Amino acid sequence: MTEVSAPALPIVRLTIRRVTRIAPKMTRIIASGPAVEQFDVGPFTDTYVRIVFPAPGATRLEGYDLRRIHAELPAAARPRTRTYTVRHLDRAAGELAIDIVDHGRPGLTPSWLATLRPGHSMLIRSPRGLYRPGTRADWHLLAGDAVALPAIAVSLEAMPAGTRAKVIIEVRTAAEEQPLLTAADADIRWVHRDRGETLVDAVRELAFEPGPVQAFVHGEGGAMQVLRRHLHGERGVPRELLSLSGYWRRGLDDEQWRRLKSTGADTTESMTPGSGD
């Protein structure tokens, strides 16, 4: 492997401790390692890591910066990556939890998950984040599909008592619902695709509370394009209070989705750091 420069966000190796199916279409991975004790997710509730899948024949990747690897290595030698929200981080125990949705189609992650066992290792890029529920809004809107569910769950857990929130989560069936813990005054609605319900329709039909809203809205790219126009253009949610992006795109794998966004053909990139302070 060609030598690359010193890291800004280094790749680290973790060991898989547990692999658990927590819903019919969602798997939780709990991994550990000395690096977890040094992770700092800051105040963010959408903190995410990239799982790194080395190219065949690649040599050691730990300690290198993923961005420099992509800049300095030929395409055939570059690793592939998938991005996931940190569902839970226990630095004292040195454990990191990630929830992964099964979209029901073949791909890089499903093939990896099918063979994953405790004791196996995985490479990740250390965490970063953008959004946290802030204090500038009178109430909060959290909306997304199953891919956004881990970040929504973490955000709800971080909200103190007295916080007002409306939550809309789209899942395939009622069996995909999960318990959501929060001290906030949260109105939680699950919408089910098998009943013909959609996230877009539910957000459009939502009765807004009085006062400014901070919104965290993430999910399938096509739906996010529609909701960006609705929330910012029609509802007037200001950019500084709107965190919205497409986490994935129906019919595309992650590499194809990134290429589409890089061309500017898609407009669902996050509109703000989303701190709301």
C-alpha positions in Angstrom: 0.0 0.0 0.0 1.3 3.5 -0.9 2.2 5.6 2.1 -0.4 8.3 2.9 -0.2 11.3 5.2 -0.8 11.5 8.9 -4.4 11.3 10.0 -7.0 13.9 10.8 -9.7 11.3 11.5 -7.8 8.1 11.8 -9.1 4.6 11.1 -9.2 2.3 14.1 -9.8 -1.4 14.6 -12.5 -2.6 17.0 -13.5 -6.1 18.1 -17.1 -7.3 17.7 -18.6 -8.3 21.1 -22.2 -8.9 20.3 -24.5 -9.1 17.2 -28.2 -8.9 18.0 -31.3 -8.7 15.9 -33.3 -5.9 17.7 -36.1 -5.7 15.1 -37.1 -7.8 12.1 -35.0 -5.6 9.8 -32.5 -4.1 12.2 -29.2 -5.5 13.7 -27.3 -4.1 16.6 -23.5 -4.5 16.6 -21.6 -3.8 19.8 -17.9 -3.5 19.4 -15.0 -2.6 21.7 -11.4 -1.6 21.8 -9.0 0.8 23.4 -9.8 3.5 20.9 -13.4 3.8 22.1 -12.2 5.1 25.4 -10.7 8.1 23.5 -13.7 8.8 21.4 -15.4 12.2 21.9 -18.9 12.5 20.5 -19.3 16.0 22.0 -22.8 17.3 22.4 -24.0 15.8 19.1 -26.9 13.3 18.9 -26.3 12.3 15.3 -22.7 11.2 15.8 -21.7 8.8 13.1 -18.8 6.5 12.1 -17.8 5.1 8.8 -17.2 1.3 8.7 -14.3 0.7 6.4 -14.1 -2.3 4.1 -10.5 -2.7 2.7 -9.9 -3.5 -0.9 -8.8 -7.0 -1.7 -5.1 -7.3 -1.0 -4.9 -4.1 0.9 -2.4 -3.8 3.7 -2.8 -2.2 7.2 -5.2 0.8 7.3 -5.3 1.6 11.0 -4.0 5.0 11.8 -4.4 6.4 8.3 -6.9 9.1 7.4 -9.6 8.0 5.1 -9.8 11.3 3.2 -6.1 11.2 2.3 -6.3 7.5 1.4 -9.0 8.4 -1.2 -7.0 11.4 -2.4 -3.7 9.5 -2.8 -4.4 6.0 -3.8 -5.7 4.6 -7.1 -9.4 3.6 -7.2 -8.7 -0.1 -7.1 -6.8 0.2 -3.8 -9.3 2.4 -2.0 -11.5 0.9 0.7 -15.3 1.1 0.5 -17.2 2.6 3.4 -20.7 2.7 4.9 -21.9 5.4 7.4 -23.9 4.6 10.5 -25.1 6.6 13.5 -23.6 5.7 16.9 -26.6 4.4 18.9 -24.7 4.3 22.2 -21.2 5.0 23.4 -19.9 3.7 26.7 -16.4 5.0 27.1 -16.0 3.5 30.5 -16.8 0.0 29.2 -15.0 0.8 25.9 -18.1 -0.2 23.9 -19.7 1.3 20.9 -23.2 0.3 19.6 -24.3 0.7 15.9 -27.8 -0.2 14.6 -27.9 -1.3 10.9 -31.0 -1.5 8.8 -31.5 -4.4 6.3 -33.0 -2.9 3.2 -33.8 -6.3 1.8 -31.4 -6.3 -1.1 -28.0 -7.8 -1.7 -25.1 -5.5 -0.9 -21.8 -4.9 0.8 -23.2 -4.6 4.4 -25.7 -7.5 4.2 -23.0 -9.8 3.0 -20.7 -8.7 5.8 -23.4 -9.0 8.5 -24.2 -12.5 7.4 -20.7 -13.7 8.3 -20.1 -11.5 11.3 -19.5 -13.2 14.7 -18.2 -12.1 18.1 -14.4 -11.9 18.0 -14.3 -10.7 14.5 -12.8 -7.2 13.9 -14.0 -4.2 12.1 -12.4 -1.0 10.9 -14.1 2.4 11.5 -13.2 6.0 11.1 -13.5 7.8 14.5 -16.8 9.6 15.1 -18.0 13.0 14.2 -21.4 14.8 14.3 -23.4 17.9 13.3 -26.8 18.0 15.1 -28.0 18.5 18.6 -31.3 19.7 20.0 -30.7 23.3 20.8 -32.4 26.1 22.8 -33.4 28.6 20.2 -36.6 26.7 19.3 -39.9 26.5 21.1 -40.4 22.9 20.0 -38.7 20.2 17.9 -39.6 18.1 14.9 -37.8 14.7 14.5 -38.8 12.9 11.3 -37.2 10.1 9.4 -37.3 6.5 8.2 -35.8 3.4 9.8 -32.3 4.5 8.8 -32.7 7.7 10.8 -34.3 5.9 13.8 -31.0 5.5 15.7 -30.3 9.3 15.6 -33.9 10.1 16.5 -33.7 7.8 19.5 -30.4 9.3 20.7 -31.9 12.8 20.3 -35.0 11.9 22.3 -32.9 10.5 25.1 -30.9 13.7 25.2 -33.9 16.0 25.5 -34.6 17.2 29.1 -38.0 17.3 30.7 -40.2 20.1 29.5 -38.9 19.9 25.9 -41.8 19.7 23.4 -41.2 17.4 20.4 -43.2 15.9 17.6 -41.7 12.7 16.2 -42.7 10.9 13.0 -40.9 7.6 12.0 -41.6 5.6 8.9 -41.1 1.9 9.1 -42.1 -1.1 6.9 -44.6 -2.7 9.3 -45.6 -2.3 13.0 -43.2 -5.0 13.9 -40.3 -2.6 13.1 -41.4 -0.2 15.9 -39.0 0.1 18.9 -39.4 1.5 22.4 -38.2 5.1 22.6 -37.1 6.6 25.9 -37.3 10.3 26.7 -38.0 12.8 29.4 -39.4 15.2 26.9 -43.0 15.9 26.2 -42.9 13.9 22.9 -45.8 13.1 20.6 -44.5 10.0 18.7 -46.2 8.7 15.6 -45.2 5.6 13.6 -46.2 5.4 10.0 -46.3 2.1 8.2 -45.5 1.6 4.5 -47.5 -1.7 4.4 -50.6 0.4 5.2 -49.8 2.9 2.4 -48.6 5.6 4.9 -45.6 7.7 4.1 -43.2 10.0 6.0 -43.8 12.7 3.4 -47.6 12.7 3.8 -47.3 12.6 7.6 -45.0 15.6 7.7 -47.1 17.6 5.3 -50.2 16.9 7.3 -48.6 17.8 10.7 -50.1 20.6 12.7 -47.3 22.8 13.7 -47.0 24.2 17.2 -46.8 27.9 17.8 -43.3 29.4 17.8 -40.1 28.5 16.0 -39.2 24.8 15.4 -35.9 23.1 15.2 -36.2 20.2 12.7 -34.1 17.1 12.3 -35.4 15.3 9.1 -33.4 12.5 7.5 -34.0 9.5 5.3 -34.5 8.3 1.7 -33.2 10.9 -0.7 -36.3 11.3 -2.9 -38.5 11.9 0.2 -36.0 14.4 1.5 -36.1 16.4 -1.7 -39.8 16.8 -1.2 -39.6 17.6 2.5 -36.8 20.2 2.0 -39.1 22.2 -0.3 -42.0 21.7 2.1 -40.3 22.6 5.3 -38.0 25.4 4.2 -39.9 26.7 1.2 -43.5 26.3 2.3 -43.4 26.1 6.1 -40.6 28.7 6.4 -38.3 26.7 8.7 -35.0 28.8 8.6 -31.9 27.1 7.4 -30.1 27.5 10.7 -32.8 25.4 12.4 -33.2 22.7 9.8 -30.9 19.7 9.6 -32.1 17.7 6.6 -30.3 15.3 4.3 -30.7 12.1 2.3 -29.1 9.2 4.2 -29.7 6.8 1.3 -31.4 6.6 -2.1 -33.8 3.9 -3.3 -32.3 1.9 -6.1 -28.7 3.1 -5.5 -25.8 1.7 -3.5 -23.8 4.0 -1.3 -21.1 4.7 -3.9 -23.7 5.6 -6.6 -25.6 7.8 -4.1 -22.4 9.7 -3.2 -21.6 10.2 -6.9 -25.1 11.6 -7.6 -24.7 14.1 -4.7 -21.3 15.1 -5.8 -22.6 16.1 -9.2 -25.1 18.6 -7.6 -28.0 16.7 -9.1 -29.3 16.1 -5.7 -30.3 18.8 -3.2 -30.7 16.9 0.0 -27.4 17.7 1.6 -27.6 18.9 5.2 -28.6 22.6 5.2 -27.0 23.4 8.6 -24.8 22.1 11.4 -28.1 21.9 13.2 -26.9 22.9 16.7 -30.0 25.1 17.2 -28.2 27.2 19.9 
